[in-house]
Amino acid sequence: MTSLETYFENSQPLDQYIEVMTKNKENVLSIYNSFSLPSSDDRIEKIKSLNYSKVLVITEDWCGDAMMNLPILKHISEALNLEVRVFHRDENTNLIDQYLTNGTARSIPIFVFLNDDFEQETVWGPRARQVQHFVEETRSNVPSKDDPTFEDKSAEAHAVMTNRYKTDSQLWNYVYDSILDKLIIK
């Protein structure tokens, strides 16, 4: 099995990943520029004293959740001085298969927080709990796949979620709080 160190070393630095994005780059940058960390958050100082130094992100450019979560992680990593690298999920599914959501889904993004020795300290993703509730509520009106309206209703739900992800600062704050809480609690 490939080590987390090898995956990390063979992944793109976050800024380089964002620079070459083709699908969600503008939205990632827009969220990054619109979101800012709270001016004082005691959790940041507490986390600085913990054993985190790196984040291995498993994602893909087309992912709406990543579009919203990556800019928040970028702010957090800058505040904590964490090195962030991005691994493309679909290039080698062996890594994501270690982090399946509900034991079955290759959901992204997944943020693997590592220490100096490339050992996993904690894992976050793919969504904050409140964002998951929003997604479930938005998808609740989508019929089963065999329904003739499935494609249209699914596209409508996706558009609603994407628009909220791009503009709703409350969702961004949920992501921020969820990541920090995970880093403190492990």
N, C-alpha and C positions, 0 to 999 in steps of 0.2 A: 504494500500500500504506500502511495506517495505521501510524504510528510507534509504537514502544514507549512513548514519552512520552504520546501520546494515549491509548493503552490504559490506561496507569497512571493518568493524570489522570481518566479516566472510570470508574475502578473503585472499589469500596467499601473503606474502611479495614478492616483485619482485625477490629478489635473490633466495628465496626458489623455486619460480615458475620456474626460469631458471634452477636451479639445477636438478629438476625432469622432465624437458622437455624430450620428447622421439622422436620428429620429427625434430625440427629445432634448437636444442640446439647448435650444432657445428657452424651453420651459425650465430646465434645470438651472440655467443661469438666471432666469427671471425670478424663480423662487429663492435662489441663493441671495440675490440682490435685494429682495423684498423682506426676507426674514433676518432678524437679528437676535442674538442671544440676550436674555434679560441682563440688565446692567449689574445686578448682583444676585448670584445664585450660590449659596453655600455648598451645594452639591458639587460644583465644579472644583472647588478647592479640596473637598474631601476626596474626590476621584483622582486628583493629581497625586495624592499620597498612596494610591493603590498601584498594583503591579501591571498596568496597561502601557504598552508602547506601540502597538501596531493593530491595524484592522484589515482583515482580509474580507473583501466584499465579493459576494457571488451574485452576479446580475447579468442583465442584457439591456441593450440600449432601448428596445421597444417597450420595456416594462413601465407601466404607469405608476405602480407603487414605488419603483426605484426613482422615477422622475421626481416624486415628492420627497422621498426619504434621503436620497443622496445629498441634496443641498443642506439638509439639516445636519446630517452626519459630518459634512465638510466643515460647517461652523463649529461643531462640537470637537472635531479632531484638531482644528486650529487652536481652540482654547486649551486643549489638553496636550498639545504637541504630539499627536499620534501620527505615525506614518500609515497612510492608507493606500492599499493596492487593490485593483479590481481584477477579478477572475471572471472570464466569460463562461457562464453556466453551460452553454450548449457546446463548447469546445471539448469538454471532457466531463461527462456526467458522474464520474466516480466521486468527485468532490461534493456536488449537491446531494448525491445519494446518501451522504453521511448526515445531512441536515434536512431530511424530508419533513414537511409540514403534515401533521397528523399521521405520520408514518407512511404516507403514500404520495404526497404531492411535492413536485419540484418547484415550489413557490419561491419567488424572489422579490426583493433582495434579502439576502442573509448576510448579516454582519458578524464575523467571527473576531472577537477581541482577543489579542494575543499578548503575552509578556515578552521580555527580552530574549527568552529562549525559544520563542515560537510555539509556546504551549498555550493551548486554549484556556482562557480565563472565563469567558462567558459568550453566549450567542444571542443575537437579537434578530428578529424578523419573522415574517415579512411585513407585518403591520402592527401598529399600536392597537390596543384593544378597542378603543373608541372608533378608530378608523375601520376596523373589522366590522363593528356594529353598523356603521354607515354603509359599508359595502353590502352586507347582508340585507339591510333594509332596501337599498336601491335595487338589488337583484331579486327581491321577493316577488316582483310582478313579472319576471321573465318566465315564460312557460317552459315546459319540457322541450327537449331537442326535437322531438317528433311533431311538435306543433308547427303549423305552417307560418305562424307569426314569430317563431323563435328568433330568427336572424335579425329581424327589425327591432324586436323588443330588446334583444341582447345588445345591439348597436346603440339603442337609445340609453340603456343603463350605463354602458361604457362611456358614452359622451357626457352624461351627468357626472359620473365619477371623475373623469378626466378634468372637466371644468372646475369641479370643487377642489381637486388636488392642486390645480394651478393657481387658485385664487383664495382659498379659505385658510386664513392665518390660524384659525382655531385648530384645524386639522394639523397644521404644522407644529403648533404648540403641543398637541397630543403626542406627536412623534418625538419631539424634543424631550418631553417629560418621561415618556416610555423608555427611551434609550438611556437617559441618565439614571432612572430608577433601576434599570437592569444592571447597569454598571456598578451601582452601589450594592444591590442585593446579591448579584451574581446568581 
